[in-house]
């Protein structure tokens, strides 16, 4: 690799990391919305969550899975490569499902939180709120780690694809920020602490990027690349079906979430056609 090629490579690495960092820290936007809005805009959240799901599902099946399959076929031949791709895809689903299983349901970040709850004075008497907020931050951090890896690896391979995934993840990190900041604010009365824990829950995404860079990139070949990409596709589909669409349904009307889903697919398809 000559000097120019190395410079381009490092610029791609930096760009991918900044995308991942920006998407992760959008949890903090959820805190600001909770603090400075009187009511939750449920229609907006429903559409944006559906939109994120549409982007993730479309790009997983149309772009990421075929890219992984192509890479694994190069390594192991058509039949074995296809088998490896399928196993890695469902392996990604299994990984994120196990993470969900290890998190108690009452502390799961998938639980919808509304801004209006801040005015519910009865919640101030609940001594478990602070603990719930801490565990919500931890749970979201665990969920965000593979998302950060997905954004980082996708952006290195295809910057346009990375931007699309980063936007989708950033949008669904906003209500996750609300899920963390609301109980922390209830229990402590401190906006500063609520904001801090909300940001910390998003830091695991750039941490996933750093781990990917330090551990995976030095050993990258067709096999590792294909397995990672197929696993990422599985993770993103699972998150969309298990987290984003159910949350969109809870926040708003059924049709709004579906309109958002289809809009996300259209935008993703258009961006892939143009770029």
C-alpha positions as CSV (number, residue, x, y, z in Angstrom):
1,X,0.0,0.0,0.0
2,X,1.6,3.3,-1.1
3,X,1.3,6.6,0.7
4,X,-1.7,7.8,-1.2
5,X,-3.6,4.6,-0.8
6,X,-2.8,4.5,2.9
7,X,-4.1,8.1,3.2
8,X,-7.4,7.2,1.5
9,X,-7.7,4.1,3.7
10,X,-7.2,6.1,6.9
11,X,-9.7,8.7,5.8
12,X,-12.3,5.9,5.2
13,X,-11.5,4.6,8.7
14,X,-12.0,8.0,10.3
15,X,-15.2,8.7,8.3
16,X,-16.6,5.3,9.4
17,X,-15.8,6.0,13.0
18,X,-17.3,9.5,13.0
19,X,-20.5,8.1,11.4
20,X,-20.7,5.5,14.2
21,X,-20.0,8.1,16.9
22,X,-22.7,10.4,15.6
23,X,-25.3,7.7,15.4
24,X,-24.5,6.5,18.9
25,X,-24.6,9.9,20.6
26,X,-28.1,10.6,19.2
27,X,-29.3,8.9,22.4
28,X,-28.5,12.4,23.9
29,X,-31.1,14.0,21.6
30,X,-33.7,11.8,23.3
31,X,-32.8,13.5,26.6
32,X,-33.1,17.0,25.2
33,X,-36.5,16.1,23.7
34,X,-37.7,14.8,27.0
35,X,-36.5,17.9,28.9
36,X,-37.7,20.6,26.6
37,X,-40.9,19.1,25.1
38,X,-44.2,19.0,27.0
39,X,-45.7,16.1,25.1
40,X,-44.3,13.2,23.1
41,X,-44.9,13.6,19.4
42,X,-46.1,10.0,19.0
43,X,-46.9,10.3,15.3
44,X,-43.4,11.5,14.5
45,X,-41.8,8.8,16.6
46,X,-44.0,6.1,15.1
47,X,-43.1,7.2,11.5
48,X,-39.4,7.5,12.2
49,X,-39.1,4.1,14.0
50,X,-40.9,2.5,11.0
51,X,-38.6,4.4,8.7
52,X,-35.6,3.1,10.5
53,X,-36.9,-0.5,10.3
54,X,-37.6,-0.1,6.6
55,X,-34.1,1.1,5.9
56,X,-32.5,-1.7,7.9
57,X,-34.7,-4.5,6.5
58,X,-34.3,-3.4,2.9
59,X,-30.5,-2.9,3.1
60,X,-30.0,-6.1,5.0
61,X,-31.7,-8.3,2.3
62,X,-30.9,-6.3,-0.8
63,X,-27.3,-5.1,-0.1
64,X,-25.6,-6.6,3.0
65,X,-26.7,-10.3,2.7
66,X,-25.8,-10.6,-1.1
67,X,-22.4,-8.9,-0.4
68,X,-21.7,-11.4,2.4
69,X,-22.8,-14.3,0.2
70,X,-20.5,-13.1,-2.7
71,X,-17.6,-12.9,-0.3
72,X,-18.2,-16.3,1.2
73,X,-18.7,-17.9,-2.2
74,X,-15.2,-16.6,-3.2
75,X,-13.8,-18.3,-0.1
76,X,-15.7,-21.6,0.0
77,X,-17.4,-22.1,-3.3
78,X,-21.0,-21.6,-4.3
79,X,-22.7,-24.3,-2.2
80,X,-20.6,-24.0,1.0
81,X,-20.4,-20.2,0.7
82,X,-24.2,-20.0,0.6
83,X,-24.5,-22.3,3.6
84,X,-22.0,-20.2,5.5
85,X,-24.0,-17.1,4.7
86,X,-27.3,-18.5,5.9
87,X,-25.8,-19.8,9.2
88,X,-24.0,-16.5,9.8
89,X,-27.2,-14.6,9.1
90,X,-29.2,-16.6,11.7
91,X,-26.2,-16.6,14.0
92,X,-26.5,-12.8,14.1
93,X,-30.1,-13.1,15.0
94,X,-29.3,-15.6,17.7
95,X,-26.6,-13.3,19.2
96,X,-29.0,-10.3,19.6
97,X,-31.8,-12.6,20.8
98,X,-29.5,-14.0,23.6
99,X,-28.6,-10.4,24.6
100,X,-32.3,-9.7,24.8
101,X,-32.9,-12.8,26.9
102,X,-30.2,-11.9,29.4
103,X,-31.9,-8.5,30.1
104,X,-34.9,-8.6,32.5
105,X,-38.1,-7.5,30.8
106,X,-38.8,-4.7,33.2
107,X,-35.4,-3.2,32.4
108,X,-35.5,-3.9,28.7
109,X,-34.9,-0.8,26.6
110,X,-37.6,-1.8,24.2
111,X,-40.2,-0.5,26.7
112,X,-41.7,2.7,25.4
113,X,-41.3,5.8,27.5
114,X,-43.3,9.0,27.1
115,X,-42.3,12.5,27.9
116,X,-45.6,13.0,29.7
117,X,-44.4,10.6,32.4
118,X,-42.1,13.3,33.8
119,X,-45.2,15.0,35.2
120,X,-46.5,11.8,36.9
121,X,-45.7,12.6,40.5
122,X,-46.5,9.1,41.6
123,X,-43.4,7.8,39.9
124,X,-41.2,9.9,42.3
125,X,-42.1,7.5,45.0
126,X,-40.8,4.5,43.2
127,X,-37.4,3.7,44.7
128,X,-36.4,1.4,41.8
129,X,-36.5,4.1,39.2
130,X,-32.8,5.0,39.5
131,X,-31.8,1.4,39.3
132,X,-34.2,0.9,36.3
133,X,-32.6,3.9,34.6
134,X,-29.1,2.5,35.2
135,X,-30.0,-0.9,33.8
136,X,-31.8,0.7,30.9
137,X,-28.6,2.5,30.0
138,X,-26.6,-0.7,30.4
139,X,-29.1,-2.7,28.3
140,X,-29.1,-0.1,25.5
141,X,-25.3,0.0,25.6
142,X,-25.2,-3.8,25.1
143,X,-27.7,-3.5,22.2
144,X,-25.8,-0.6,20.6
145,X,-22.5,-2.4,20.5
146,X,-23.3,-4.7,17.5
147,X,-25.1,-1.7,15.9
148,X,-21.8,0.2,16.1
149,X,-19.9,-2.6,14.5
150,X,-22.5,-2.8,11.8
151,X,-22.3,0.9,11.0
152,X,-18.5,0.9,11.1
153,X,-17.9,-2.2,8.9
154,X,-20.6,-1.1,6.4
155,X,-19.1,2.4,6.1
156,X,-15.6,1.1,5.4
157,X,-16.9,-1.2,2.6
158,X,-19.4,1.3,1.2
159,X,-19.6,4.9,2.6
160,X,-23.0,5.5,1.1
161,X,-24.3,2.3,2.7
162,X,-22.7,3.3,5.9
163,X,-24.5,6.7,5.9
164,X,-27.9,5.1,5.3
165,X,-27.4,2.7,8.2
166,X,-26.1,5.4,10.5
167,X,-29.1,7.6,9.8
168,X,-31.5,4.6,10.6
169,X,-29.7,3.8,13.8
170,X,-29.5,7.5,14.8
171,X,-33.3,7.8,14.4
172,X,-34.1,4.8,16.6
173,X,-31.5,5.9,19.2
174,X,-33.6,9.0,20.0
175,X,-36.4,7.1,21.8
176,X,-33.8,4.9,23.5
177,X,-32.3,8.1,24.9
178,X,-35.8,9.0,26.3
179,X,-36.0,5.5,27.8
180,X,-32.8,6.1,29.8
181,X,-33.2,9.8,30.8
182,X,-36.8,9.7,32.0
183,X,-36.3,7.2,34.9
184,X,-33.0,8.8,35.9
185,X,-34.6,12.3,35.9
186,X,-37.5,10.9,37.9
187,X,-35.3,9.5,40.6
188,X,-32.6,12.1,40.9
189,X,-34.3,15.3,39.7
190,X,-31.0,16.0,37.8
191,X,-31.1,16.7,34.1
192,X,-27.3,16.6,34.1
193,X,-27.2,13.0,35.3
194,X,-30.0,11.9,33.0
195,X,-28.2,13.4,30.0
196,X,-24.9,11.8,31.1
197,X,-26.3,8.3,31.3
198,X,-28.2,8.8,28.0
199,X,-24.9,9.8,26.3
200,X,-23.0,6.9,27.9
201,X,-25.6,4.4,26.6
202,X,-24.7,5.5,23.1
203,X,-20.9,5.4,23.6
204,X,-21.0,1.6,23.1
205,X,-21.6,2.2,19.4
206,X,-18.2,3.9,18.7
207,X,-16.7,1.3,21.1
208,X,-18.0,-1.4,18.8
209,X,-16.3,0.5,15.9
210,X,-13.0,0.6,17.9
211,X,-13.2,-3.1,18.7
212,X,-13.9,-3.9,15.0
213,X,-10.9,-1.8,14.0
214,X,-8.4,-3.2,16.5
215,X,-9.5,-6.9,16.5
216,X,-11.2,-7.7,13.2
217,X,-9.6,-5.4,10.5
218,X,-6.0,-6.7,10.9
219,X,-7.3,-10.3,10.0
220,X,-9.9,-9.3,7.4
221,X,-10.3,-11.7,4.5
222,X,-13.3,-13.0,2.5
223,X,-14.3,-15.5,5.2
224,X,-14.3,-13.0,8.1
225,X,-15.8,-10.2,6.0
226,X,-18.6,-12.5,4.8
227,X,-19.5,-13.9,8.2
228,X,-19.5,-10.4,9.8
229,X,-21.7,-8.9,7.1
230,X,-24.1,-11.8,7.1
231,X,-24.3,-11.6,10.9
232,X,-24.8,-7.9,10.8
233,X,-27.7,-8.4,8.4
234,X,-29.3,-10.9,10.8
235,X,-28.8,-8.5,13.7
236,X,-30.4,-5.6,11.8
237,X,-33.4,-7.6,10.7
238,X,-34.0,-8.9,14.3
239,X,-33.7,-5.4,15.8
240,X,-36.2,-4.1,13.2
241,X,-38.8,-6.9,13.8
242,X,-38.3,-7.2,17.5
243,X,-37.7,-3.6,18.6
244,X,-38.4,-0.9,16.0
245,X,-41.7,-2.1,14.6
246,X,-43.3,-3.0,17.9
247,X,-42.1,0.3,19.4
248,X,-43.6,2.1,16.4
249,X,-46.9,0.4,16.9
250,X,-46.9,1.4,20.6
251,X,-46.1,5.0,19.9
252,X,-48.7,5.5,17.1
253,X,-51.2,4.1,14.8
254,X,-50.5,0.9,12.9
255,X,-50.7,2.5,9.5
256,X,-48.2,5.2,10.4
257,X,-45.5,2.7,11.3
258,X,-46.1,0.8,8.0
259,X,-46.0,4.1,6.0
260,X,-42.7,4.8,7.7
261,X,-41.5,1.3,6.9
262,X,-42.3,1.6,3.2
263,X,-40.8,5.2,3.1
264,X,-37.6,3.9,4.6
265,X,-37.4,1.1,1.9
266,X,-38.1,3.6,-0.9
267,X,-35.4,6.0,0.4
268,X,-32.9,3.2,0.8
269,X,-33.7,1.8,-2.7
270,X,-33.4,5.3,-4.2
271,X,-30.0,6.0,-2.6
272,X,-28.6,2.6,-3.8
273,X,-29.8,3.3,-7.3
274,X,-28.4,6.8,-7.4
275,X,-25.1,6.1,-5.7
